[in-house]
Amino acid sequence: MDNTPERRPTYDDEISLVDLATTFIRRRRVFYVVFFVTTLVGLAYAILLMPDKYEYVSLVQMAEVDSGKTVEEPATTIATLENRWFPEIQATHRQAEEEKLPFDVSFSNPENTGLIRMASEAAPENASLVKETHEKLVNQVKERHQVLLNREKKSLESRIKAVDRAIESLQGGEDTGSAIAEAFQKRVELEGKLEGLSSGETLVVSRENAERKGTSRSLIVILAVLLGGMMGVFLAFFSEFVVLVREQLGEDAIG
């Protein structure tokens, strides 16, 4: 019986970890060059080319017809801002400057408030344009709400006059005491609503947030380091592959 230990078959195309390490060490200069170039490009972009962006916020208090009740639903005002007033400003800017407005404006209504919040992310050199845009939008909101407020005021004043006429017609009549009392009570309620009307108020216009927005510079550098490492390893082995192919082609040509 043959006790010779069985030998595992060997294959010429097997690649061991030693081969990989040897290849990498042999082509390490390729890795270094790719790694440092990619890292330096990422560092240069993060420090020199990456634009600074800050958030600019405006707040406007909506007009109220009663305590806590706005003259218009906040969602309606925001829909008008998004679909009418801001697109009009964008179109006007494009016609005047022949370029797109360099920032956008988002609108929101903080929960359980009568506030409309406008926010834009823009570079510092566009701060004046952001302020101008926000001021136009704030004025649009206030003008619209003032129109609605005046309409509500006229309606209340008209109803108060109608109640006064009813009181005058009831005075001097028989058994009209309770009716007159109800009319006076109605008048008091209407006057209370009239006094409760409150115009809108601008709280903040284009307030700059101190914290810079956008991707952080440190994250850009970290990504550049990781990308440089991966590309360096890949190109190191790829360069070895190219050399081997050329050598093989040279041998075939000689043969």
C-alpha positions as CSV (number, residue, x, y, z in Angstrom):
1,M,0.0,0.0,0.0
2,D,1.4,3.3,-1.0
3,N,1.7,5.7,2.0
4,T,3.0,8.6,0.0
5,P,0.9,11.6,0.9
6,E,-1.4,12.8,-1.8
7,R,-0.3,16.0,-3.4
8,R,-2.7,18.7,-4.2
9,P,-2.8,19.6,-7.9
10,T,-1.1,22.9,-8.7
11,Y,-2.4,25.4,-11.2
12,D,-0.3,28.0,-13.0
13,D,-3.1,30.5,-12.9
14,E,-3.5,30.4,-9.2
15,I,-2.8,33.8,-7.4
16,S,-1.6,33.7,-3.8
17,L,-1.6,36.4,-1.3
18,V,2.2,36.5,-1.6
19,D,1.9,37.2,-5.4
20,L,-0.6,40.0,-4.7
21,A,1.7,41.5,-2.0
22,T,4.7,41.2,-4.3
23,T,2.9,42.9,-7.2
24,F,1.6,45.7,-5.0
25,I,5.1,46.3,-3.6
26,R,6.6,46.3,-7.0
27,R,4.0,48.8,-8.2
28,R,3.8,50.8,-5.0
29,R,5.0,54.0,-6.7
30,V,1.8,54.0,-8.9
31,F,-0.3,53.7,-5.7
32,Y,1.6,56.6,-4.1
33,V,1.2,58.9,-7.0
34,V,-2.5,58.2,-7.5
35,F,-3.2,58.3,-3.8
36,F,-1.4,61.6,-3.2
37,V,-2.8,63.3,-6.4
38,T,-6.4,62.3,-5.5
39,T,-6.0,63.4,-1.9
40,L,-4.5,66.7,-2.9
41,V,-7.2,67.4,-5.5
42,G,-9.9,66.7,-2.8
43,L,-8.1,68.9,-0.3
44,A,-7.7,71.7,-2.9
45,Y,-11.4,71.5,-3.8
46,A,-12.5,71.5,-0.1
47,I,-10.3,74.5,0.8
48,L,-10.2,76.6,-2.4
49,L,-13.0,75.7,-4.7
50,M,-15.9,74.5,-2.6
51,P,-18.4,77.3,-2.4
52,D,-19.5,78.6,1.0
53,K,-23.3,78.5,1.5
54,Y,-25.3,79.8,4.3
55,E,-29.0,79.6,5.1
56,Y,-31.0,82.8,5.1
57,V,-34.4,82.8,6.9
58,S,-37.3,85.2,6.9
59,L,-40.4,85.0,9.1
60,V,-43.7,86.7,8.6
61,Q,-46.6,86.6,11.1
62,M,-49.9,86.1,9.2
63,A,-52.8,88.5,9.7
64,E,-55.4,87.2,12.2
65,V,-59.2,87.6,12.3
66,D,-59.3,86.3,15.8
67,S,-56.9,85.1,18.5
68,G,-55.0,82.3,16.9
69,K,-57.1,82.2,13.7
70,T,-55.3,83.4,10.6
71,V,-57.1,85.4,7.9
72,E,-56.2,82.6,5.5
73,E,-55.1,79.0,5.9
74,P,-51.2,78.8,6.0
75,A,-51.3,76.0,3.3
76,T,-53.1,78.3,1.0
77,T,-50.6,81.1,1.4
78,I,-47.7,78.7,0.9
79,A,-49.3,77.3,-2.3
80,T,-49.6,80.8,-3.7
81,L,-46.0,81.5,-2.8
82,E,-44.7,78.3,-4.5
83,N,-46.9,78.4,-7.6
84,R,-47.3,82.1,-8.3
85,W,-45.3,84.8,-6.5
86,F,-41.9,83.0,-6.4
87,P,-42.1,81.8,-10.0
88,E,-42.9,85.3,-11.1
89,I,-39.8,86.6,-9.4
90,Q,-37.7,83.9,-11.0
91,A,-39.1,84.7,-14.5
92,T,-38.5,88.4,-14.0
93,H,-34.9,87.8,-12.9
94,R,-34.2,85.5,-15.9
95,Q,-35.5,88.2,-18.3
96,A,-33.5,91.0,-16.7
97,E,-30.2,89.1,-16.1
98,E,-30.5,86.4,-18.7
99,E,-29.6,83.8,-16.1
100,K,-31.4,81.6,-13.5
101,L,-31.9,82.9,-10.0
102,P,-28.8,81.4,-8.2
103,F,-30.8,80.0,-5.2
104,D,-34.2,78.5,-4.3
105,V,-36.7,79.4,-1.6
106,S,-38.5,76.9,0.5
107,F,-41.7,77.7,2.4
108,S,-43.1,76.2,5.5
109,N,-45.5,76.8,8.4
110,P,-44.1,75.9,11.8
111,E,-46.5,73.7,13.6
112,N,-49.2,75.4,15.7
113,T,-48.2,78.9,14.6
114,G,-49.4,81.6,12.3
115,L,-45.9,82.0,10.8
116,I,-44.7,81.6,7.3
117,R,-41.0,80.6,7.1
118,M,-39.0,81.3,4.0
119,A,-35.5,79.8,3.7
120,S,-32.8,79.9,1.1
121,E,-29.3,78.5,0.9
122,A,-26.9,80.8,-1.0
123,A,-23.4,82.0,-1.2
124,P,-22.5,85.2,0.7
125,E,-22.1,87.2,-2.5
126,N,-25.8,86.5,-3.2
127,A,-26.9,87.7,0.2
128,S,-28.3,91.0,-1.0
129,L,-30.3,89.3,-3.8
130,V,-31.7,86.8,-1.3
131,K,-32.8,89.7,0.9
132,E,-34.4,91.5,-2.0
133,T,-36.3,88.3,-3.0
134,H,-37.4,87.6,0.5
135,E,-38.6,91.2,1.0
136,K,-40.7,91.0,-2.2
137,L,-42.3,87.7,-1.1
138,V,-43.0,89.0,2.4
139,N,-44.6,92.1,1.0
140,Q,-46.7,89.9,-1.3
141,V,-48.0,88.0,1.7
142,K,-48.7,91.1,3.8
143,E,-50.5,92.8,0.9
144,R,-52.7,89.8,0.3
145,H,-53.5,89.4,3.9
146,Q,-54.3,93.1,4.3
147,V,-56.8,92.8,1.4
148,L,-58.5,89.8,3.1
149,L,-58.4,91.7,6.5
150,N,-60.0,94.8,5.0
151,R,-62.7,92.6,3.5
152,E,-63.4,91.0,6.8
153,K,-63.4,94.4,8.5
154,K,-66.0,95.7,6.1
155,S,-68.1,92.6,6.6
156,L,-68.1,93.0,10.3
157,E,-68.8,96.8,10.2
158,S,-71.7,96.1,7.8
159,R,-73.1,93.5,10.2
160,I,-72.8,95.8,13.1
161,K,-74.8,98.5,11.2
162,A,-77.4,95.9,10.4
163,V,-77.7,95.1,14.1
164,D,-78.0,98.8,15.0
165,R,-80.8,99.2,12.6
166,A,-82.5,96.2,14.1
167,I,-82.2,97.6,17.6
168,E,-83.6,100.9,16.4
169,S,-86.6,99.2,14.9
170,L,-87.2,97.1,18.0
171,Q,-87.0,100.1,20.4
172,G,-90.5,101.4,21.5
173,G,-92.2,98.1,20.5
174,E,-94.1,95.8,22.9
175,D,-92.5,92.7,24.3
176,T,-89.2,93.4,22.5
177,G,-87.0,93.4,25.5
178,S,-85.5,89.9,24.9
179,A,-85.0,90.6,21.2
180,I,-83.2,93.9,22.0
181,A,-81.0,92.1,24.5
182,E,-80.0,89.4,22.0
183,A,-79.3,92.1,19.4
184,F,-77.0,94.0,21.9
185,Q,-75.3,90.7,22.7
186,K,-74.7,90.1,19.0
187,R,-73.4,93.6,18.6
188,V,-70.9,93.0,21.4
189,E,-69.7,89.8,19.8
190,L,-69.2,91.5,16.4
191,E,-67.3,94.4,18.0
192,G,-65.1,91.9,19.8
193,K,-64.3,90.3,16.4
194,L,-63.6,93.7,14.9
195,E,-61.2,94.5,17.7
196,G,-59.6,91.1,17.3
197,L,-58.4,91.8,13.7
198,S,-54.7,91.9,13.6
199,S,-52.4,92.9,10.6
200,G,-49.5,90.7,9.6
201,E,-46.0,91.5,10.9
202,T,-42.6,91.0,9.5
203,L,-40.5,89.3,12.2
204,V,-37.2,88.6,10.4
205,V,-35.9,89.2,6.8
206,S,-33.1,87.2,5.4
207,R,-31.4,86.4,8.7
208,E,-28.1,84.6,8.0
209,N,-27.5,81.4,9.9
210,A,-23.9,81.4,11.3
211,E,-23.4,77.7,10.5
212,R,-22.3,76.9,6.9
213,K,-24.6,74.7,4.9
214,G,-23.8,71.9,2.5
215,T,-21.2,69.1,2.6
216,S,-18.6,69.6,5.2
217,R,-15.0,70.1,4.1
218,S,-13.7,67.4,6.4
219,L,-16.1,64.9,4.7
220,I,-14.8,65.9,1.3
221,V,-11.2,65.3,2.4
222,I,-12.1,61.9,3.9
223,L,-13.9,60.8,0.8
224,A,-10.9,61.9,-1.3
225,V,-8.5,59.8,0.9
226,L,-10.7,56.8,0.5
227,L,-11.1,57.2,-3.2
228,G,-7.4,57.8,-3.6
229,G,-6.7,54.6,-1.8
230,M,-9.1,52.5,-3.8
231,M,-8.0,54.0,-7.1
232,G,-4.3,53.6,-6.1
233,V,-4.7,49.9,-5.4
234,F,-6.7,49.3,-8.6
235,L,-4.2,51.2,-10.9
236,A,-1.2,49.5,-9.2
237,F,-2.5,46.1,-10.2
238,F,-3.7,47.3,-13.5
239,S,-0.3,48.7,-14.4
240,E,1.2,45.3,-13.6
241,F,-1.4,43.7,-15.8
242,V,-0.5,46.1,-18.7
243,V,3.2,45.3,-18.3
244,L,2.6,41.6,-18.4
245,V,0.5,41.9,-21.5
246,R,3.2,43.9,-23.2
247,E,5.8,41.4,-22.3
248,Q,3.7,38.5,-23.6
249,L,3.1,40.3,-26.8
250,G,6.8,40.9,-27.2
251,E,7.6,37.3,-26.6
252,D,5.0,36.2,-29.2
253,A,6.4,38.6,-31.7
254,I,9.9,37.3,-31.2
255,G,8.8,33.7,-31.4
